[in-house]
Amino acid sequence: MPAKLKKKDYFFLTALIIVHALFYIMALHFKKIYSGDAPEYIQEALNIKDHFFFYCGNMGLPIREEYMTLRPPLYPLFIMFVYLFAINNWIVLLLQSVLSVTNIFFIRDTLFRLGYNKKYDWLLLLLVIAYPSQFLFSNCIASDILFQSFVVIYFRHFVLMVYDKNWKHALWMSIALVLGAMVRPIFYPFVAVHFVGLFIMAYLQKVNLSKAAGIGLLPILVILVYNTWNYERTGKFHFSSIEAINANYNIWEYNNSKLGAIKGTEMYNELKVKIAAKPSYKERYNTSVKIARQFIKQHFVSYSLFHLKHVGRIFIEPGKAEIDFYFGWLSLTYLSSAESVNKGFYATMRERGWSSIGNYIVTHPSMPMVIIVFMFNCIRLAGFIMFICSKRFLLLIRLFVLLLMAYFTITVGPVSNTRYFLPVSLIMIACSVLGFQAFYEKRKRIA
């Protein structure tokens, strides 16, 4: 945070608070605050509070190993902290809004180290507000805003380490990586990238390699300890059961696109029955991963193209389903049904062609907002490309940002909705503003 806030800082902060307050009031009105994962997070929070048992299933039913590791512990602990004083999810959402404001302000403060000029605050605010998922997930029982906090901290301390050459920032990066992984499993494989990256930084900054090794090994050791704990509880050395579930969820998305939602869902349900028949959790986990790997191997080219297509789409995805759900135009039951897959925007365009887009816009009340968000996402992408191509910014910073974007988009793949891009969305917005700033200032110098 800036050592001393000035008038423009207060204006920026006030604008953020007002926008978050408006979305919080809308959440109070529409009351669509529970994501599909919310019951599991709430259940685990209560299980920890009442029994100190890290388990996201109903303890009144037979215990299943899948629910022991399905949700990492930090977000349930975040909810439980509130529940110690009052079991009130509106307080949870209020804290998430505070986190969201902090994340945005943190990103802005980090930009100053990269040459940011406050006169572009209007553009930064505009791009943030034009990405409504930031505010929708602040007002939803979901782990995304908390996870974003640790990704933002990780990015900030990398920038500070590059410019200050102080390795206390590398330690903060390791801590942020561990905490982020304990919110969302998608971050834990990044420990290998982090380890290699710190060695490269140590070489560039002529830092003792043993120091780099010690800091880089910290996240790896924590993950190994956590995996060992999971092994003792489930009989399988692993981080989260969501890995095995997602492996075949991506295949389901692929089959939906190739065979249609009804056939794809039928195949997916048959697969789940086959996996569930295995007597031990270890067998169920290994079978799920094995089947997914075999499928991808057999359909490597077509699946890779399908995967990469959605990787590209996530940069401009406006999040229609999230907007519809927040404003009460869709329910979670509908969103998880085959009907929603068949009647979604992309399915409609695929089956009926672009000639049907006019009728689709007329029959879906969220489309004007979705089109506006899409347009600003394209503007954001243009600014980001200018940032990546601008020699004004250190190559090391640009490569690091590309690495983060590539990691999160490629690992998400076919499930390319906005919540999975949210961890890095603020970083992309920040870099986009820097890209436009560099472009305009270069033109001004030439003129």
VMD Tcl script that draws the C-alpha trace (Angstrom):
set ca {
  {0.00 0.00 0.00}
  {1.20 3.57 -0.58}
  {2.91 5.06 2.48}
  {0.60 8.06 2.27}
  {-2.70 8.18 0.44}
  {-3.30 11.23 -1.72}
  {-6.44 12.74 -3.25}
  {-6.41 10.50 -6.35}
  {-5.84 7.43 -4.16}
  {-8.87 8.30 -2.05}
  {-10.97 8.87 -5.17}
  {-9.95 5.49 -6.59}
  {-10.59 3.72 -3.28}
  {-13.96 5.44 -2.81}
  {-15.07 4.45 -6.31}
  {-14.16 0.81 -5.60}
  {-16.05 0.80 -2.33}
  {-19.16 2.30 -3.95}
  {-19.20 -0.28 -6.77}
  {-18.71 -3.16 -4.32}
  {-21.45 -1.75 -2.08}
  {-23.86 -1.62 -5.03}
  {-23.17 -5.25 -5.92}
  {-23.55 -6.25 -2.26}
  {-26.95 -4.52 -2.16}
  {-27.95 -6.35 -5.36}
  {-26.87 -9.61 -3.75}
  {-29.11 -8.81 -0.77}
  {-31.97 -8.29 -3.22}
  {-31.49 -11.25 -5.59}
  {-30.12 -13.62 -2.89}
  {-28.21 -15.74 -5.43}
  {-25.16 -16.17 -3.24}
  {-24.54 -19.92 -3.35}
  {-22.31 -21.46 -6.01}
  {-22.46 -25.14 -6.88}
  {-19.52 -25.73 -4.51}
  {-20.99 -23.70 -1.65}
  {-22.72 -26.57 0.24}
  {-19.41 -28.46 0.46}
  {-17.46 -25.43 1.70}
  {-20.16 -24.60 4.28}
  {-20.42 -28.24 5.38}
  {-16.66 -28.47 5.88}
  {-16.61 -25.20 7.79}
  {-19.27 -26.56 10.16}
  {-17.53 -29.94 10.45}
  {-14.29 -28.21 11.43}
  {-16.06 -25.89 13.88}
  {-18.11 -28.60 15.58}
  {-15.85 -31.67 15.28}
  {-12.46 -30.41 14.03}
  {-12.96 -32.83 11.14}
  {-11.75 -31.69 7.70}
  {-14.53 -33.24 5.65}
  {-16.94 -31.56 3.20}
  {-19.63 -34.26 3.29}
  {-22.59 -34.88 5.56}
  {-21.31 -36.61 8.69}
  {-24.75 -38.13 9.20}
  {-24.06 -40.38 6.19}
  {-21.32 -43.00 5.72}
  {-17.92 -41.33 5.47}
  {-16.45 -41.19 1.94}
  {-12.76 -40.59 1.33}
  {-13.52 -38.39 -1.68}
  {-15.01 -35.75 0.63}
  {-11.94 -35.71 2.86}
  {-9.77 -34.06 0.22}
  {-12.28 -32.64 -2.26}
  {-11.97 -29.09 -0.88}
  {-8.63 -27.82 0.47}
  {-8.93 -26.47 4.01}
  {-8.21 -22.73 3.83}
  {-11.52 -21.42 2.45}
  {-13.59 -23.58 4.84}
  {-11.36 -22.20 7.64}
  {-12.08 -18.68 6.35}
  {-15.84 -19.37 6.60}
  {-15.41 -21.09 9.96}
  {-13.67 -17.99 11.36}
  {-16.90 -16.06 10.71}
  {-19.03 -18.91 12.06}
  {-17.17 -18.75 15.39}
  {-18.95 -15.42 15.99}
  {-22.13 -15.83 13.94}
  {-23.31 -18.34 11.35}
  {-24.07 -15.63 8.84}
  {-22.97 -15.91 5.22}
  {-23.61 -12.21 4.57}
  {-20.66 -11.46 6.85}
  {-18.56 -13.87 4.76}
  {-19.55 -11.95 1.63}
  {-18.78 -8.62 3.27}
  {-15.28 -9.84 4.10}
  {-14.87 -11.07 0.54}
  {-15.81 -7.63 -0.76}
  {-13.14 -6.12 1.50}
  {-10.66 -8.64 0.09}
  {-11.69 -7.73 -3.45}
  {-11.14 -4.00 -2.83}
  {-7.75 -4.82 -1.27}
  {-6.75 -6.99 -4.24}
  {-7.57 -4.23 -6.73}
  {-5.80 -1.56 -4.66}
  {-2.80 -3.91 -4.24}
  {-2.58 -4.39 -7.99}
  {-2.74 -0.64 -8.58}
  {0.02 -0.01 -6.04}
  {2.19 -2.67 -7.70}
  {1.74 -0.91 -11.04}
  {3.66 2.11 -9.76}
  {6.82 -0.01 -9.73}
  {6.24 -0.59 -13.45}
  {5.87 3.10 -14.31}
  {2.10 3.51 -13.91}
  {0.66 7.04 -14.07}
  {-2.36 7.84 -11.90}
  {-4.00 9.79 -14.70}
  {-4.93 6.39 -16.17}
  {-6.96 5.48 -13.07}
  {-10.12 6.04 -15.10}
  {-9.10 3.28 -17.51}
  {-8.09 0.92 -14.70}
  {-11.43 1.48 -12.97}
  {-13.34 1.08 -16.22}
  {-11.72 -2.26 -17.07}
  {-12.23 -3.55 -13.53}
  {-15.90 -2.54 -13.45}
  {-16.41 -3.92 -16.98}
  {-15.45 -7.39 -15.71}
  {-18.45 -8.08 -13.44}
  {-17.21 -11.50 -12.33}
  {-14.93 -9.66 -9.90}
  {-18.02 -8.41 -8.07}
  {-20.28 -11.40 -8.67}
  {-17.85 -13.78 -6.97}
  {-17.21 -11.30 -4.18}
  {-20.88 -11.86 -3.37}
  {-20.97 -15.61 -3.72}
  {-19.93 -18.38 -1.34}
  {-17.00 -19.50 -3.46}
  {-13.25 -19.59 -2.92}
  {-12.29 -17.49 -5.95}
  {-11.73 -14.07 -4.34}
  {-9.63 -15.53 -1.52}
  {-7.62 -17.46 -4.09}
  {-7.18 -14.31 -6.17}
  {-5.71 -12.59 -3.11}
  {-2.81 -15.04 -2.92}
  {-2.15 -14.92 -6.68}
  {-2.05 -11.11 -6.50}
  {0.35 -11.29 -3.53}
  {2.52 -13.75 -5.47}
  {2.65 -11.42 -8.47}
  {3.31 -8.32 -6.36}
  {6.26 -9.85 -4.55}
  {7.78 -11.11 -7.79}
  {7.73 -7.54 -9.12}
  {9.24 -6.24 -5.88}
  {11.91 -8.96 -5.92}
  {12.90 -8.00 -9.48}
  {13.20 -4.28 -8.69}
  {14.41 -4.36 -5.07}
  {16.60 -7.48 -5.39}
  {15.54 -8.37 -1.85}
  {14.88 -12.07 -1.32}
  {12.42 -11.57 1.48}
  {10.00 -11.15 -1.43}
  {10.86 -14.64 -2.67}
  {9.88 -15.96 0.76}
  {6.57 -14.11 0.54}
  {6.05 -15.66 -2.90}
  {6.56 -19.13 -1.42}
  {4.12 -18.42 1.41}
  {1.51 -17.02 -1.02}
  {1.91 -20.09 -3.24}
  {1.33 -22.47 -0.34}
  {-1.69 -20.56 0.94}
  {-3.12 -20.28 -2.58}
  {-2.80 -24.03 -3.09}
  {-4.62 -24.57 0.20}
  {-7.53 -22.60 -1.27}
  {-7.60 -24.07 -4.78}
  {-5.76 -27.25 -5.91}
  {-5.01 -25.75 -9.34}
  {-2.09 -23.82 -7.81}
  {-0.16 -26.67 -6.20}
  {1.56 -28.05 -9.36}
  {3.00 -24.55 -9.81}
  {5.45 -25.32 -6.99}
  {7.72 -26.98 -9.58}
  {7.65 -23.87 -11.80}
  {8.26 -21.71 -8.73}
  {11.29 -23.78 -7.71}
  {12.91 -23.55 -11.15}
  {12.00 -19.86 -11.43}
  {13.75 -19.00 -8.17}
  {16.92 -20.71 -9.36}
  {16.83 -18.64 -12.54}
  {16.31 -15.48 -10.49}
  {19.16 -16.46 -8.16}
  {21.45 -16.84 -11.15}
  {20.40 -13.50 -12.64}
  {20.72 -11.65 -9.33}
  {23.87 -13.54 -8.24}
  {22.19 -14.83 -5.08}
  {23.52 -17.84 -3.15}
  {21.92 -20.95 -4.68}
  {21.44 -22.60 -1.29}
  {19.28 -19.62 -0.26}
  {17.19 -20.00 -3.41}
  {16.90 -23.75 -2.82}
  {15.72 -23.29 0.76}
  {13.01 -20.79 -0.18}
  {12.01 -22.73 -3.32}
  {11.75 -26.03 -1.46}
  {9.40 -24.63 1.20}
  {6.19 -24.99 -0.91}
  {7.27 -28.44 -2.12}
  {7.85 -29.67 1.42}
  {4.49 -28.30 2.62}
  {2.69 -30.00 -0.29}
  {4.46 -33.29 0.45}
  {3.44 -33.07 4.12}
  {-0.15 -32.32 3.14}
  {-0.18 -35.21 0.64}
  {1.17 -37.51 3.36}
  {-1.65 -36.44 5.67}
  {-4.13 -37.20 2.89}
  {-2.50 -40.61 2.43}
  {-3.01 -41.40 6.11}
  {-6.67 -40.43 5.84}
  {-7.56 -42.00 2.48}
  {-4.88 -44.55 1.56}
  {-3.89 -42.52 -1.52}
  {-0.91 -40.13 -1.66}
  {-2.46 -37.13 -3.39}
  {-3.42 -33.48 -2.96}
  {-7.14 -33.40 -3.80}
  {-9.79 -35.76 -5.12}
  {-10.92 -32.97 -7.47}
  {-7.98 -33.89 -9.71}
  {-9.48 -37.27 -10.55}
  {-12.95 -35.74 -11.00}
  {-11.74 -32.96 -13.31}
  {-9.74 -35.38 -15.43}
  {-12.95 -36.90 -16.79}
  {-15.01 -33.70 -16.56}
  {-12.87 -32.31 -19.37}
  {-13.62 -35.44 -21.41}
  {-17.33 -34.88 -20.77}
  {-17.01 -31.34 -22.17}
  {-15.23 -32.73 -25.23}
  {-17.90 -35.40 -25.84}
  {-20.66 -32.82 -25.41}
  {-19.17 -30.75 -28.20}
  {-18.64 -33.72 -30.51}
  {-21.64 -35.96 -29.73}
  {-24.17 -33.61 -28.18}
  {-25.05 -33.02 -24.53}
  {-27.40 -35.99 -24.16}
  {-24.93 -38.58 -25.47}
  {-21.99 -36.93 -23.74}
  {-23.80 -36.92 -20.38}
  {-24.90 -40.53 -20.86}
  {-21.28 -41.60 -21.42}
  {-20.11 -39.54 -18.46}
  {-22.69 -41.09 -16.13}
  {-21.72 -44.60 -17.27}
  {-18.11 -43.75 -16.54}
  {-18.96 -42.51 -13.03}
  {-20.83 -45.74 -12.29}
  {-17.83 -47.76 -13.47}
  {-15.44 -45.78 -11.27}
  {-17.76 -45.86 -8.24}
  {-17.84 -49.68 -8.43}
  {-14.17 -49.87 -7.41}
  {-13.96 -50.92 -3.75}
  {-11.20 -48.61 -2.50}
  {-10.65 -44.89 -2.87}
  {-7.17 -45.46 -4.29}
  {-8.62 -47.67 -7.03}
  {-11.36 -45.15 -7.81}
  {-8.85 -42.31 -8.05}
  {-6.35 -44.26 -10.17}
  {-9.06 -45.63 -12.47}
  {-10.47 -42.17 -13.13}
  {-7.06 -40.73 -14.00}
  {-6.14 -43.78 -16.11}
  {-9.34 -43.61 -18.18}
  {-8.85 -39.87 -18.82}
  {-5.24 -40.39 -19.92}
  {-6.17 -43.23 -22.25}
  {-8.95 -41.17 -23.81}
  {-6.69 -38.18 -24.42}
  {-4.00 -40.44 -25.86}
  {-6.51 -41.98 -28.29}
  {-7.92 -38.56 -29.30}
  {-4.75 -36.55 -28.84}
  {-4.95 -34.25 -31.87}
  {-8.69 -33.49 -31.77}
  {-8.73 -33.12 -27.97}
  {-5.66 -30.86 -28.02}
  {-7.31 -28.59 -30.58}
  {-10.51 -28.57 -28.53}
  {-8.53 -27.77 -25.37}
  {-6.55 -24.95 -26.98}
  {-9.68 -23.41 -28.51}
  {-11.13 -22.96 -25.04}
  {-7.81 -21.72 -23.69}
  {-8.08 -18.88 -26.22}
  {-11.75 -18.27 -25.43}
  {-11.18 -17.68 -21.73}
  {-9.43 -14.35 -22.45}
  {-12.63 -12.86 -23.88}
  {-15.28 -14.97 -22.13}
  {-17.88 -12.53 -20.68}
  {-19.43 -14.97 -18.18}
  {-23.04 -15.04 -19.33}
  {-24.00 -17.96 -17.08}
  {-22.59 -16.20 -14.00}
  {-24.45 -12.98 -14.86}
  {-27.71 -14.86 -15.48}
  {-27.39 -16.72 -12.19}
  {-26.57 -13.61 -10.14}
  {-29.59 -11.68 -11.44}
  {-31.94 -14.63 -11.01}
  {-32.43 -15.49 -14.71}
  {-31.03 -19.00 -14.23}
  {-30.89 -21.52 -11.41}
  {-28.08 -23.89 -10.39}
  {-30.35 -26.80 -11.29}
  {-30.74 -25.49 -14.83}
  {-27.03 -24.68 -15.19}
  {-26.08 -28.28 -14.35}
  {-28.66 -29.82 -16.68}
  {-28.26 -31.16 -20.21}
  {-30.87 -28.64 -21.32}
  {-28.59 -25.74 -20.41}
  {-25.76 -27.26 -22.44}
  {-28.02 -27.61 -25.48}
  {-29.43 -24.09 -25.19}
  {-26.27 -22.20 -24.30}
  {-24.80 -19.53 -26.58}
  {-22.00 -21.67 -28.00}
  {-24.25 -24.71 -28.50}
  {-26.84 -22.54 -30.27}
  {-24.23 -21.05 -32.61}
  {-22.78 -24.51 -33.28}
  {-26.14 -26.10 -34.10}
  {-28.03 -23.25 -35.78}
  {-25.28 -21.00 -37.08}
  {-24.71 -17.27 -36.70}
  {-28.07 -16.49 -38.28}
  {-29.67 -17.42 -34.96}
  {-27.76 -14.80 -32.96}
  {-30.47 -12.13 -33.38}
  {-33.16 -14.33 -31.88}
  {-30.79 -15.45 -29.11}
  {-30.12 -11.83 -28.09}
  {-33.85 -10.99 -28.05}
  {-34.77 -14.01 -25.90}
  {-31.98 -13.59 -23.32}
  {-32.25 -10.44 -21.16}
  {-28.58 -10.52 -20.13}
  {-27.22 -10.30 -23.68}
  {-26.85 -6.47 -23.84}
  {-24.70 -6.62 -20.70}
  {-22.83 -9.68 -22.00}
  {-22.04 -7.90 -25.30}
  {-20.68 -4.87 -23.43}
  {-18.48 -7.09 -21.23}
  {-17.28 -8.97 -24.31}
  {-16.33 -5.70 -26.03}
  {-14.33 -4.54 -23.00}
  {-12.67 -7.96 -22.77}
  {-11.48 -7.46 -26.35}
  {-10.16 -4.00 -25.40}
  {-8.43 -5.53 -22.40}
  {-6.84 -8.19 -24.59}
  {-5.59 -5.54 -27.04}
  {-3.95 -3.58 -24.22}
  {-2.42 -6.77 -22.83}
  {-0.88 -7.62 -26.20}
  {0.58 -4.09 -26.37}
  {2.07 -4.62 -22.91}
  {3.66 -7.93 -23.88}
  {5.11 -6.39 -27.05}
  {6.34 -3.18 -25.41}
  {10.09 -2.96 -24.76}
  {9.38 -0.26 -22.20}
  {8.75 -2.98 -19.62}
  {11.37 -5.46 -18.43}
  {11.41 -8.65 -20.47}
  {11.55 -10.65 -17.24}
  {8.26 -9.11 -16.04}
  {6.57 -9.70 -19.39}
  {7.71 -13.34 -19.51}
  {6.53 -13.90 -15.94}
  {3.07 -12.48 -16.71}
  {2.85 -14.68 -19.83}
  {3.84 -17.69 -17.73}
  {1.08 -17.01 -15.18}
  {-1.53 -16.53 -17.92}
  {-0.44 -19.66 -19.76}
  {-0.43 -21.76 -16.60}
  {-3.92 -20.82 -15.45}
  {-5.56 -20.94 -18.88}
  {-3.97 -24.22 -20.02}
  {-4.68 -26.03 -16.76}
  {-8.32 -24.90 -16.83}
  {-8.84 -25.87 -20.48}
  {-12.41 -26.66 -21.59}
  {-14.04 -25.35 -18.39}
  {-13.32 -21.81 -19.55}
  {-15.76 -19.80 -17.46}
  {-14.77 -16.56 -15.78}
  {-14.31 -17.92 -12.26}
  {-11.29 -19.89 -13.41}
  {-9.75 -16.80 -15.00}
  {-10.47 -14.64 -11.96}
  {-7.15 -15.45 -10.20}
  {-5.20 -13.65 -12.94}
  {-7.88 -11.27 -14.28}
  {-6.65 -8.30 -12.23}
  {-3.08 -8.93 -13.38}
  {-4.21 -8.94 -16.99}
  {-6.26 -5.76 -16.50}
  {-3.28 -4.05 -14.87}
  {-0.93 -5.05 -17.68}
  {-3.52 -3.97 -20.25}
  {-3.67 -0.47 -18.75}
  {0.13 -0.31 -18.83}
  {0.00 -1.37 -22.47}
  {-2.37 1.47 -23.38}
  {-0.34 3.93 -21.32}
  {2.86 2.96 -23.14}
  {1.09 3.19 -26.51}
  {-0.36 6.67 -25.89}
  {2.83 8.05 -24.39}
  {4.87 6.73 -27.32}
  {2.48 8.39 -29.78}
  {2.69 11.62 -27.78}
  {6.50 11.60 -27.96}
  {6.43 10.95 -31.71}
  {3.90 13.74 -32.27}
}
mol new
graphics top color blue
foreach p $ca { graphics top sphere $p radius 0.5 }
foreach p [lrange $ca 0 end-1] q [lrange $ca 1 end] { graphics top cylinder $p $q radius 0.2 }
display resetview
